[in-house]
Amino acid sequence: MRCRRTPFRSCWREDDRSQTGGKREESAGMPPQPAVTNRSGGLSSAPGFNTVARTSLPAAVSSSRRINRYSMVMNFCPVHLLSITTALAVSLQLSVASDPSGRSVPNFALIDVDDANHELYRAPGRAVVLFFIGSGCPIVRKNAANFRELADRFESQGVSFWAVNSYADETKSEIRRERSRIGLRGRTTLMDTKQAVAMSFGVDRTAEVIAIDTTTWRIFYRGAIDDQLVEGAEKPRATEHYLADALTAFLAGDEVRVPRTQTRGCRIAYAKVTKDETAPDFATQVAPILQKNCVECHRPEGIGPWSMNSHRRVANYADMIEEVLLTRRMPPWDPHPAYGKFHDPQWLSREETQTLIAWAKAGAPKGEGEDPLAAPLAPLPEWRMGKPDYVLRLPKPETVPPTGVVDYRYIELANPFTNDVWLAGLDVKPGNRKVVHHVILYAKWPGGPDAGGKGAFFVGWAPGATPLRYPEGVAKKLPAGAKLTAEMHYTTSGTEETDQSEIALYLADGPQGRNAETREAVQPNLLIAPGDPEARHEAMYFFSRPAAIYGLFPHMHFRGKWMRYELLLPNGGRETLLHVPRYDFQWQLSYYLREPRRVPAGTWLKVTGAFDNSTGNPANPDPTKRVIFGEQSWDEMFIGFFEAADDPEPSKTAAK
C-alpha cells in the first residue's frame, strides 16, 4: 500500500558500527511440511471469492455490549485491486463467518511458528478447522487435548486443523512454548499478531472453533468444541460433542444439526480504535492512514491501478482493502518480522490495520466534515532521490513486439566519465512498465569481475526494486574507461510497445573508505521435478576477508516460494538476516539493513529456499515441466544477491 518517494534519512554513520557476534537461534531449520504461498495479484478462483459480505464491527468494537546517511526509497503499491461487493449495514449482528445463510468467508494468509506461510483458500482437503488460542488461557489449555484428538481422527478424512494465536504481539518463541505446553507441538500454529483474522471473522473469545467447507468457503460450524467447559466451571465429561458431530455430518454429506453454539473462552482484547461501538471516523482516522501509506501510488500518474482521490472511490474498494490486508498482499512488504531490522519497512501497525478493517466492516461510512482525500496533491518527482548528477539513457527507443519470446538485449551505453568516479547512489527508471521485466547495468574493465563476460553488476531494477544510497564512507567505484552495458529483458503485452529506460547516477565526493560490490550466492544446478510443491535448493558464499553487509535481494522466478539468508559464523554461531516466507516474483523487493552487519573473515552466507512447481501455485507457467536454470521467466533462477564491502586494508606502515 505504501509508496514513499522521499529519501529516508537514517541516523547512523559507518564508523559508528562495531562488529557483532553471531547469534544462535531457537530454531534455524525450515518447516518440515510444504508451505502454501500467495502471489501478488493472483486472485483465487475458489467459489465465493467475490461474495465476501460485510457485517458488524468485530466483537471488541461492536459486539454486545524514514550524502551521509543510508537513504532508501521504497516504491510499493498494489497492482491488482478489484472492486467487489458493497458493504452491508453495521447493525448486522453476526459476522460473515457466522452467518447461517452460508456466505463465503474472506481469504487470509498467516505465517506459522515454523516460518511457513499458509493461505486459507489454498488449504488442501475438504475442510479446515480453525482453533483460536492465546497463551495462558485455561479454557484453551483444557480444550487442546480434545482438538488434538479430533485432528488425529479426522485429518485422514481430508480435514486440516489450524490453531490460530490471536493474542496481540506475542512473539514466535512465546507461542512455540505455549504450543508445546498444551500438547500441540508439530501442529500447524498460525500467528495472527495484528489480530486481523480474528477481527474479520468476528471472534471475541479464545477456544472458538470455526469449521469451513473448502469447496464453497462457507462455515458449517462455529462455537465450542463440546459442552464440557464454561468460564469458571467444568462438567465431569462432555455430553454434547458439537465439532465432532458437525464434522461427521459434513463428511457424510448430511445436514449439520447444530451449526452454531456459544463459545466459552478468554476474551480477546482488540485495539481501541473507537471510543464506543461506532465506526472509525473517515476524516480523522481512516483517511490519514491512506494518505500516509497508499495515496502516493493510488493517485493520478501513480503506479496504482486506481486513485484514492475521494471517499466515494475508496468506499467502493473497502471490501478489497480488507481482503488484501488479511492476505498480506498489501502492503507488499513480507519479510518475517522475527528476523532482521530493515530501513523503511512498509507495514501497517496493529492499530492501523484494525482501523481499516473495522471501517470496512462497518460499511465504509464517510461521516461528517470535508473529505481529506479530495485535496490537491503535489506533483510526483521525476526521480525518487532527487536530481541525479548523470543520467544514462538507452541510445534509442527499443521496440518490443506484441507477442512471442523476446531474447535478452545487451545495449552499450556511453560512459560519461574519463576518470575514476565513485557512485554514492543509483536508481533505475523503466521507460515502459508494461513490457520492462528487468534492467541491469553492467560495467566491464580490465582486471574487473567477469560474471560470464558481462562484467560487474552495478545496479538492477525489477518490479518492487528500490533506489540505493550508500552510507557515508561507502561507494561503488566506476573505473575510467569502463564499458557500460544495459541488460534489458522485455516481455510482450499483446500490442507493440517502445521503451527507453534511464539509469541515474549520484556521485560521491571522491574516493571512499569502502568499495561496495553487488555479490551473489547462486545455485545454477537447478532440477525441479514436475509437480513438486517444495523443491529445496541452497547456495553458499564465503567471506575470505572481513566485510560489511548492507542489503539483501532475493531472486527467483514464478515458481519461487520462499528464501532465507543465514550467516554461519566462524565461532559456530548461526544468524538469520532475512527470511521471506512468501516470495513474490511481481514484487522483487530490496531489503536494506537498518545497520550494516559486520562479518569476520571465514564467515559463510547460506541462502536456502524452495520452488513450488505444483498445480497449487497459480503463477506456475507449467506444473508438468521439469525446470532447470534459465534466463526466461518460465525457467528458474536461484540467486541471493547482496550488497557488501570488504573492510579497508590495514595500514602497511607500522609505528616504530
C-alpha positions in Angstrom: 0.0 0.0 0.0 2.8 2.4 0.9 4.8 4.1 -1.8 7.1 6.7 -0.4 9.2 8.7 -2.8 11.1 10.9 -0.2 14.5 9.6 0.8 14.6 8.1 4.3 17.4 9.5 6.4 19.0 7.1 8.8 20.8 8.2 12.0 24.0 6.1 11.8 27.4 6.5 10.3 29.6 3.7 9.0 32.4 4.5 11.6 29.8 4.2 14.4 29.2 0.5 13.8 31.1 -2.2 15.7 31.3 -5.9 14.8 28.7 -8.0 16.5 28.9 -11.6 17.2 26.8 -14.5 15.9 23.5 -15.2 17.5 22.2 -18.6 17.9 18.5 -19.1 17.2 16.0 -21.2 18.8 15.2 -22.9 15.5 17.4 -22.5 12.4 15.7 -25.2 10.4 12.9 -24.7 7.9 9.5 -26.3 8.5 9.2 -29.9 7.6 5.9 -29.5 5.7 5.4 -27.6 2.4 4.2 -24.0 2.9 1.4 -22.6 0.9 2.3 -19.3 -0.9 0.4 -16.4 -2.3 1.3 -14.2 -5.3 0.5 -10.5 -5.6 -2.5 -10.2 -7.8 -3.2 -13.9 -8.0 -6.9 -13.8 -7.3 -8.2 -17.1 -6.2 -10.7 -18.9 -8.4 -12.3 -20.5 -5.3 -16.1 -20.3 -5.2 -17.4 -17.3 -3.4 -14.2 -15.2 -3.9 -16.2 -12.2 -4.9 -19.0 -12.7 -2.4 -17.4 -11.6 0.8 -20.1 -9.9 2.8 -19.7 -7.0 5.3 -21.0 -7.2 8.8 -20.8 -5.6 12.1 -17.6 -4.4 13.8 -15.5 -7.1 15.5 -16.6 -8.1 18.9 -14.1 -5.9 20.7 -15.6 -2.9 19.0 -19.2 -3.7 18.3 -20.4 -6.9 20.0 -23.0 -6.9 22.7 -22.0 -4.6 24.9 12.1 7.2 7.0 25.2 12.3 1.4 25.8 11.0 4.9 23.1 8.7 5.6 21.8 5.4 4.3 18.8 6.6 2.3 16.4 4.3 0.6 13.2 5.0 -1.1 10.5 2.3 -1.2 8.1 2.1 -4.2 5.5 -0.4 -3.3 1.9 -0.3 -4.5 -0.9 -2.7 -5.3 -1.4 -3.6 -8.9 -4.4 -5.9 -8.8 -7.1 -4.4 -6.6 -10.6 -5.2 -7.8 -13.9 -3.9 -6.7 -16.2 -6.4 -5.1 -19.5 -6.2 -3.2 -20.6 -3.1 -1.3 -20.8 -3.1 2.4 -23.8 -4.2 4.4 -25.1 -2.2 7.4 -23.1 -2.1 10.7 -26.2 -3.2 12.5 -25.8 -6.8 11.3 -25.1 -8.7 14.5 -23.4 -11.8 13.2 -20.0 -11.8 11.3 -19.8 -13.1 7.8 -18.1 -16.2 9.1 -21.1 -17.0 11.4 -23.9 -16.1 9.0 -26.1 -19.2 8.9 -27.2 -18.3 5.4 -23.8 -19.6 4.3 -21.9 -16.6 2.9 -18.3 -17.2 2.0 -15.6 -16.4 4.4 -12.8 -14.0 3.4 -9.4 -15.4 2.4 -6.4 -14.9 4.7 -2.7 -15.7 4.8 -0.7 -16.2 8.1 2.8 -17.3 9.0 3.2 -20.3 11.4 5.6 -20.6 14.2 7.8 -22.8 12.0 8.2 -19.9 9.5 5.9 -21.3 6.8 3.1 -19.4 5.0 -0.4 -20.7 5.0 -3.3 -19.3 2.9 -6.8 -20.3 3.6 -8.0 -20.5 0.0 -5.1 -22.9 -0.8 -5.7 -25.3 2.1 -5.9 -28.9 1.0 -8.7 -31.4 1.7 -12.4 -31.0 2.2 -12.5 -28.7 5.3 -10.4 -26.5 7.5 -10.9 -26.2 11.3 -9.6 -23.0 12.9 -9.0 -23.2 16.7 -8.4 -19.7 18.2 -5.9 -19.7 21.0 -3.9 -17.4 23.3 -1.0 -18.1 25.6 -2.1 -18.8 29.2 -5.8 -19.1 28.6 -7.0 -22.0 30.9 -10.0 -22.8 28.6 -7.7 -23.2 25.6 -5.4 -25.4 27.6 -8.2 -27.7 28.7 -9.6 -27.9 25.2 -6.3 -28.5 23.4 -6.3 -32.3 24.1 -9.8 -32.6 22.5 -8.6 -30.5 19.5 -5.6 -32.8 19.1 -7.8 -35.9 19.3 -10.2 -34.6 16.7 -7.3 -33.8 14.4 -5.9 -37.3 14.8 -9.4 -38.7 14.0 -10.4 -36.5 11.0 -7.1 -35.5 9.3 -7.0 -38.7 7.3 -10.5 -37.9 6.0 -9.3 -34.6 4.5 -9.8 -32.1 7.3 -7.0 -29.6 8.1 -6.6 -28.4 11.7 -5.0 -25.0 12.3 -4.5 -23.3 15.6 -4.6 -19.5 15.4 -2.9 -17.5 18.1 -4.7 -14.1 18.1 -3.2 -12.5 21.2 -1.7 -9.2 20.2 2.1 -9.0 19.6 3.0 -12.4 21.1 6.4 -13.5 19.9 7.1 -16.6 18.0 9.1 -18.1 20.8 6.3 -17.4 23.3 3.7 -19.1 21.0 6.0 -22.1 20.4 6.4 -22.6 24.2 2.6 -22.5 24.7 2.1 -24.9 21.8 4.4 -27.4 23.4 2.8 -26.9 26.8 -0.7 -27.7 25.5 0.4 -30.7 23.5 0.1 -29.2 20.0 3.8 -29.5 19.1 4.1 -30.3 15.4 0.6 -29.0 14.7 0.1 -26.0 12.4 0.0 -23.0 14.7 -0.5 -19.6 13.0 0.4 -16.2 14.3 -2.4 -13.6 14.0 -0.2 -10.9 15.6 -2.3 -8.0 14.3 -5.5 -9.8 15.2 -6.8 -9.1 11.7 -8.1 -12.6 11.0 -9.8 -12.9 14.4 -11.3 -9.5 14.0 -12.6 -10.1 10.5 -14.1 -13.4 11.5 -15.8 -11.8 14.5 -14.0 -13.9 17.1 -14.1 -12.3 20.5 -13.1 -15.3 22.7 -10.4 -17.9 22.6 -11.2 -21.6 22.3 -13.7 -20.9 19.5 -13.5 -23.3 16.6 -14.6 -22.5 13.0 -15.1 -25.3 10.5 -15.0 -24.2 6.8 -16.0 -26.1 3.7 -13.1 -25.7 1.2 -15.4 -26.1 -1.8 -17.8 -23.2 -1.0 -15.6 -21.4 1.6 -18.7 -21.4 3.9 -18.8 -22.1 7.6 -20.7 -25.2 8.6 -20.0 -25.0 12.3 -18.6 -22.5 14.8 -18.6 -22.3 18.5 -17.3 -24.6 21.3 -15.6 -28.0 20.7 -18.1 -29.6 23.2 -20.1 -28.7 26.2 -17.7 -29.7 29.0 -16.1 -26.4 29.8 -17.5 -23.0 30.7 -16.0 -20.0 32.4 -15.3 -20.9 36.0 -17.0 -24.4 35.7 -16.4 -27.8 34.2 -18.5 -30.9 33.8 -17.1 -34.3 34.6 -17.4 -35.2 30.9 -18.9 -33.7 27.8 -22.4 -34.8 26.8 -22.5 -32.8 23.5 -19.7 -33.2 21.0 -20.5 -30.3 18.8 -17.4 -30.2 16.5 -17.1 -34.0 16.1 -20.8 -34.3 15.3 -20.6 -31.4 12.7 -17.5 -32.9 11.0 -19.1 -36.3 10.9 -22.3 -35.0 9.3 -20.4 -32.7 6.9 -18.1 -35.5 5.7 -21.2 -37.8 5.2 -23.0 -35.2 3.2 -25.6 -34.7 5.9 -27.0 -31.5 7.4 -25.2 -30.2 10.4 -27.8 -30.4 13.2 -26.2 -27.7 15.4 -24.2 -25.2 13.3 -23.6 -22.6 16.0 -23.0 -22.7 19.7 -21.9 -20.3 22.3 -18.1 -20.0 22.7 -16.6 -20.4 26.2 -13.1 -18.9 26.4 -10.9 -16.0 27.4 -11.9 -12.6 26.0 -9.6 -11.3 23.2 -8.6 -7.6 23.6 -8.5 -5.7 20.4 -7.0 -2.2 19.8 -9.4 0.5 21.0 -9.8 2.2 17.6 -13.0 3.9 18.6 -14.4 5.1 21.9 -17.7 3.3 21.5 -19.3 1.0 19.1 -19.4 3.4 16.3 -17.2 3.0 13.1 -13.8 4.7 12.9 -14.1 8.2 11.6 -13.1 8.5 8.0 -11.8 12.1 8.1 -9.7 11.8 11.2 -8.8 8.1 11.4 -9.1 6.3 8.1 -8.0 9.0 5.5 -4.7 9.8 7.4 -3.7 6.1 7.2 -4.5 6.0 3.4 -2.6 9.3 2.8 0.4 8.1 4.7 0.6 4.6 3.2 -1.4 4.4 -0.1 -2.1 7.7 -1.9 1.5 8.1 -3.2 0.8 5.2 -5.6 -3.0 5.4 -5.8 -3.1 8.8 -7.5 -3.1 10.2 -11.0 0.2 9.2 -12.7 0.9 6.8 -9.8 1.5 3.1 -10.4 -1.6 2.0 -8.6 -4.5 1.0 -10.8 -7.0 3.4 -9.3 -6.8 6.7 -7.4 -7.7 7.3 -3.8 -9.0 10.7 -4.6 -12.3 10.7 -2.7 -14.2 8.8 -0.1 -16.6 7.6 -2.7 -13.8 5.8 -4.7 -12.2 4.3 -1.6 -15.5 3.1 -0.2 -16.1 1.1 -3.5 -12.9 -0.8 -2.7 -13.4 -1.1 1.1 -14.0 -4.9 1.0 -11.0 -5.4 -1.3 -8.9 -3.3 1.1 -9.9 -5.7 3.9 -9.0 -8.7 1.8 -5.5 -7.5 0.8 -4.8 -6.8 4.4 -5.9 -10.3 5.5 -3.9 -12.0 2.8 -0.9 -9.7 3.3 -0.9 -8.7 -0.4 -0.8 -5.1 0.8 1.4 -3.6 1.9 3.7 -5.8 -0.3 6.3 -6.0 2.4 6.5 -9.5 3.6 9.8 -10.4 5.4 9.3 -12.5 8.5 9.1 -10.0 11.4 11.2 -12.2 13.7 14.4 -11.7 11.6 16.3 -8.6 10.7 15.8 -4.9 11.1 15.4 -3.0 7.8 15.2 0.6 6.6 11.8 2.0 5.8 9.7 -1.1 6.5 6.4 -0.9 4.6 3.9 -2.2 7.1 0.9 -1.1 9.0 0.6 -1.2 12.8 -1.9 -3.3 14.6 -4.0 -0.3 15.3 -3.9 0.9 11.7 -4.8 -2.5 10.4 -7.7 -2.8 12.7 -8.9 0.7 12.0 -9.2 -0.1 8.3 -10.9 -3.4 8.8 -13.3 -2.0 11.3 -14.2 0.8 9.0 -14.7 -1.6 6.1 -16.9 -3.9 8.1 -19.0 -1.0 9.2 -19.9 -0.2 5.7 -17.2 2.4 4.9 -19.1 5.4 6.2 -18.0 8.9 5.3 -19.2 10.6 8.5 -19.2 14.4 8.9 -16.8 17.0 7.6 -14.7 17.6 4.5 -13.2 14.7 2.5 -9.3 14.9 3.1 -8.7 12.7 0.0 -10.2 15.3 -2.3 -7.4 17.8 -1.5 -5.0 18.5 -4.5 -1.7 16.6 -4.4 1.8 17.9 -5.1 3.3 16.7 -8.5 5.4 13.5 -8.4 9.2 14.0 -8.5 11.0 12.9 -11.7 13.5 10.9 -9.7 12.8 9.3 -6.3 16.1 10.5 -4.8 16.1 14.0 -6.3 18.1 15.3 -9.3 20.9 13.0 -10.3 24.4 14.0 -11.3 24.2 12.0 -14.6 21.6 10.1 -16.4 22.3 7.1 -18.7 19.6 6.6 -21.3 19.1 3.9 -23.9 20.5 5.4 -27.1 17.3 4.9 -29.0 13.8 3.6 -28.2 13.6 -0.2 -28.2 10.7 -1.7 -30.0 9.0 -4.7 -28.3 6.8 -6.9 -30.5 3.2 -7.6 -29.4 3.7 -11.4 -28.9 6.4 -14.0 -28.7 9.6 -14.5 -26.7 12.0 -11.6 -26.6 15.7 -12.5 -26.1 17.7 -10.5 -23.7 19.1 -7.4 -25.3 22.6 -6.0 -24.4 22.8 -2.3 -25.2 26.0 -0.4 -24.9 25.7 2.9 -23.1 28.1 5.8 -23.4 30.4 6.2 -20.3 30.2 9.9 -19.5 33.4 9.8 -17.3 37.0 9.9 -18.4 38.3 9.4 -14.9 37.6 7.1 -12.0 34.4 8.1 -10.1 32.7 6.8 -7.0 29.0 6.3 -7.0 27.1 7.1 -3.8 23.7 6.1 -5.2 22.0 4.6 -8.3 18.4 4.4 -9.5 16.6 3.0 -12.5 13.5 4.4 -14.2 11.9 1.9 -16.6 10.5 3.7 -19.6 7.6 1.4 -20.1 6.4 -0.7 -17.2 4.1 -2.7 -19.4 7.0 -4.6 -21.1 10.1 -4.0 -18.9 10.7 -7.1 -17.0 14.1 -6.1 -15.6 17.1 -3.7 -16.2 20.7 -4.4 -15.2 23.6 -2.1 -15.6 27.0 -4.0 -16.0 30.4 -2.3 -16.1 33.5 -4.1 -17.5 37.1 -3.1 -17.3 40.5 -4.8 -17.5 41.1 -6.9 -14.4 37.5 -6.4 -13.1 34.9 -9.0 -12.4 33.8 -11.2 -15.3 30.3 -12.5 -14.5 30.1 -14.7 -17.6 31.6 -12.0 -19.8 29.2 -9.3 -18.7 31.4 -7.6 -16.1 30.4 -6.2 -12.7 26.8 -5.9 -11.7 26.2 -2.3 -10.8 22.5 -1.8 -10.4 19.3 -3.6 -11.3 15.6 -3.0 -11.4 12.7 -5.3 -11.3 9.1 -4.7 -10.0 9.4 -3.6 -6.4 13.1 -2.6 -6.6 14.2 0.5 -4.7 17.0 3.0 -5.3 20.1 2.7 -3.3 22.1 5.4 -1.5 25.2 4.1 0.3 26.0 5.2 3.8 28.8 7.7 4.5 32.2 6.3 3.7 30.9 3.7 1.3 30.5 4.0 -2.5 30.8 1.9 -5.7 33.9 2.6 -7.8 33.4 3.0 -11.6 36.9 2.9 -13.2 37.9 5.2 -16.0 37.1 3.8 -19.4 34.8 1.1 -18.1 32.4 -0.3 -20.8 28.8 0.1 -19.7 26.1 -2.3 -20.9 22.4 -2.4 -20.1 20.8 -5.8 -20.0 17.2 -5.4 -21.0 14.6 -8.1 -20.5 11.3 -7.4 -22.2 8.0 -9.3 -22.1 5.3 -8.9 -24.6 1.9 -7.3 -23.8 -0.3 -8.1 -26.8 0.4 -4.8 -28.5 3.7 -3.3 -30.0 5.4 -1.1 -27.4 8.5 1.0 -27.2 10.9 1.6 -24.2 13.7 4.0 -23.5 14.7 3.3 -19.9 17.1 5.5 -17.9 19.6 5.0 -15.1 20.5 7.8 -12.6 24.0 8.1 -11.1 24.7 10.0 -7.9 28.4 10.8 -7.3 30.3 10.8 -4.0 32.9 13.4 -3.2 35.9 11.5 -4.4 37.2 8.1 -3.2 35.6 6.5 -0.2 36.9 4.2 2.5 34.9 1.2 1.4 34.2 0.0 -2.1 30.8 -1.6 -2.3 30.0 -4.5 -4.6 26.9 -6.4 -5.6 27.7 -10.0 -4.8 25.7 -13.2 -5.1 25.2 -16.7 -3.7 24.0 -18.5 -6.8 22.9 -22.1 -7.4 23.0 -22.8 -11.2 22.3 -26.6 -10.9 18.6 -26.5 -10.5 16.5 -29.5 -11.1 12.8 -29.0 -10.2 10.6 -32.1 -10.7 7.2 -31.7 -12.2 4.5 -31.2 -9.6 7.0 -30.7 -6.7 5.5 -28.3 -4.2 8.7 -27.9 -2.2 11.8 -28.2 -4.3 14.5 -27.1 -1.9 17.9 -25.6 -3.0 20.7 -23.8 -1.4 23.7 -21.6 -2.4 26.8 -20.5 -0.4 29.1 -17.5 -0.4 32.5 -17.4 1.5 33.9 -14.2 3.1 37.7 -14.5 2.8 38.1 -11.0 4.3 36.2 -9.1 7.0 33.3 -7.3 5.4 30.1 -5.4 6.0 26.7 -6.4 4.5 24.3 -3.6 3.6 21.4 -5.1 1.6 19.8 -8.3 0.5 17.9 -9.0 -2.7 16.3 -12.5 -3.2 15.8 -13.5 -6.9 13.7 -16.4 -8.3 11.1 -16.6 -11.0 7.4 -17.6 -11.0 7.9 -20.8 -9.1 9.8 -19.1 -6.3 8.3 -19.9 -2.9 10.5 -18.8 0.0 14.1 -17.7 0.6 16.3 -17.3 3.7 19.7 -15.6 4.2 21.7 -17.1 7.1 25.2 -16.4 8.4 27.3 -19.3 9.5 30.0 -17.7 11.7 33.5 -19.0 12.4 32.6 -19.3 16.1 29.8 -21.8 15.3 27.0 -19.3 15.6 24.1 -19.0 13.2 22.1 -15.9 12.5 19.2 -15.4 10.1 19.5 -12.0 8.3 16.3 -12.3 6.3 13.5 -14.8 5.8 10.9 -14.2 3.1 8.2 -16.8 3.8 6.2 -15.9 0.6 8.4 -14.9 -2.4 6.5 -12.9 -5.0 8.0 -12.6 -8.5 5.8 -9.5 -9.1 7.4 -7.7 -6.1 11.2 -8.3 -6.1 11.9 -6.3 -3.1 15.2 -4.9 -1.7 15.9 -5.3 2.0 18.4 -2.8 3.3 19.7 -3.4 6.8 19.0 -0.7 9.3 22.6 -1.1 10.4 25.3 -2.8 8.4 26.1 -6.3 9.5 29.9 -6.7 10.1 31.1 -10.2 9.5 34.6 -11.7 10.2 36.7 -13.5 7.7 35.8 -17.2 7.5 32.0 -16.5 7.6 29.7 -18.3 5.2 26.5 -16.8 3.8 24.0 -19.6 3.3 21.0 -19.0 1.1 18.2 -21.6 1.2 14.8 -21.6 -0.5 12.2 -23.6 -2.3 10.2 -23.6 -5.5 6.6 -24.6 -5.9 6.1 -26.4 -9.2 2.7 -27.8 -8.3 -0.8 -27.0 -9.5 -1.3 -25.3 -6.2 0.9 -22.4 -7.4 -1.4 -20.2 -9.6 1.6 -18.3 -11.1 3.2 -21.6 -12.3 3.7 -21.5 -16.1 3.6 -25.3 -16.4 3.5 -27.7 -13.4 4.2 -30.7 -15.8 7.6 -29.3 -16.8 10.9 -30.4 -15.3 12.5 -27.0 -14.7 16.2 -26.0 -14.9 18.2 -22.8 -14.5 17.5 -20.3 -17.4 17.0 -16.7 -18.3 13.4 -16.7 -19.2 10.7 -16.3 -16.6 9.3 -19.8 -17.3 12.7 -21.2 -16.4 14.1 -20.6 -12.9 16.9 -18.9 -11.1 18.1 -19.2 -7.6 20.3 -16.1 -6.7 20.8 -14.5 -3.3 22.1 -11.1 -4.3 23.6 -8.9 -1.6 25.4 -5.6 -1.3 28.7 -5.7 0.7 32.1 -4.1 1.1 35.3 -5.5 2.4 37.0 -3.8 5.4 39.8 -1.5 4.3 43.3 -3.0 4.1 45.2 -2.3 7.3 47.9 0.2 7.1 51.2 -1.2 5.8 53.2 1.3 7.8 53.8 0.1 11.3 54.5 2.5 14.0 58.2 2.4 15.1 
